[in-house]
Amino acid sequence: MKSSDYFARARTLIPGGVSSPVRAIAPYPFYTRRASGSRLFTVDDHELIDCCMGYGPLLLGHAHPQIEAAIRRQVGDGWLYGTPTPLEVRFAEMLCRDHPGMDMVRFVSSGSEATMAAIRLARGFSGKKDIVKVEGGFHGAHDSVLVKAGSGATTLGIPDSAGVLPDVASHTLQVPYNDPDALEDLLSRHKDVAAFIIEPVMGNIGPILPQDGYLRDVREITRANDVLLIFDEVICGYRVGIGGAQKRWGVVPDITTLGKIIGGGLPIGAFGGRREIMAMVAPAGPVYNAGTFSGNPLSLAAGIATVEWIHDHPALYRDLGEKTRAIGEAVSDTARGSFVCLGSMFKFFFRNAEPRNYREAKECDTGAFKQFWEKMLASGIFLPPSQFETNFLSVAHTDGDVETISTAYRQCLS
Ligand SMILES: *Cc1c(COP(=O)(O)O)cnc(C)c1O
């Protein structure tokens, strides 16, 4: 069966034919049979260089042998106990050691769950009701973060999804990214704010990078206003370096959320923070959090193997940074847009200048992106099918892959 056949069946069984909306590609998405290293192999017998990498988790590439071995070892010992495990103690030590903002950590099963828990924790700890997020910032698919600015650039929360109560959304306020004055102004007018939640690098819209001093300003402003700072490092964690954005920019948040890379490709999330805050989490404290699959042994085994591999190969970050910069150089003479990269994250924006926030990102020519994306796919390169999703390289991408990607970029942009 071909992809088109699978999709025809899927559409009658699964809403929109897909398990997550971004995977819906018109007229039908390709179906993957298997993956290895930097490659996806489709049921239509195409081999693609993958620059999506599961939307971020696969820093070490598909089916990395060391992670595969760790998963196989764990499978032999069973994969769900419903009891504490030595794995969680070990991994908690590793994550708290690497992240300056984490004295304690709680494992959950997805990034969405981590941000949901972190927001409840911030409210429970502070006794305040509102949260502030960044316009266009993505923190998962739960009610209080499925909110962005309305077209009138209002800071009042307007739900982004049917089914989100306006009452809930009204407790989510918005500020533009890279604009410390807007945050300061908002916090001077709203006094019931529990937390400011931010992706230190906007990974779900680009990437859009923090301007010099922005994250430091955010830290000072939140502290001065007695507002907790939540760094949503679900993408940044082990992506921008060991210790994530908090280490890279030297800004310590009160609460950190992690996911993606720390599961090595298996489902995971985690939230952590200062000891006095984390002491509020049940059963130590009154803020409830629980999950049948929280800290599941397979995800932890894969995560530990991943983080160990990273610590054994710290040069990977420099190497991946050189690779994305090489792609950038290949497209530097095209006048059609701007290339942005940070380490292994990169994107070509169909906008004359690099966007600094959501409003600017929305000015991109998404029609041009779609044509470009289709040409890239026809050239054997799978990019995330949205102008607003970050492209990722992994350690499995060879110099040859990078050359192939660069050539395809040049040709498909001309
Ligand atoms: C992917 C992502 C999430 C959601 O994680 P899931 O595991 O998909 O639930 C939350 N925040 C950020 C910054 C993300 O990139």
The ligand as an ORCA input file, in Angstrom:
! r2SCAN-3c Opt
* xyz 0 1
  C       6.997     20.349     22.068
  C       6.836     21.417     23.102
  C       5.920     21.303     24.156
  C       4.945     20.164     24.235
  O       5.576     18.948     24.432
  P       4.775     17.600     24.065
  O       5.716     16.508     24.486
  O       4.521     17.657     22.602
  O       3.533     17.616     24.856
  C       5.913     22.267     25.134
  N       6.747     23.323     25.074
  C       7.633     23.471     24.082
  C       8.561     24.632     24.095
  C       7.697     22.531     23.055
  O       8.551     22.694     22.055
*
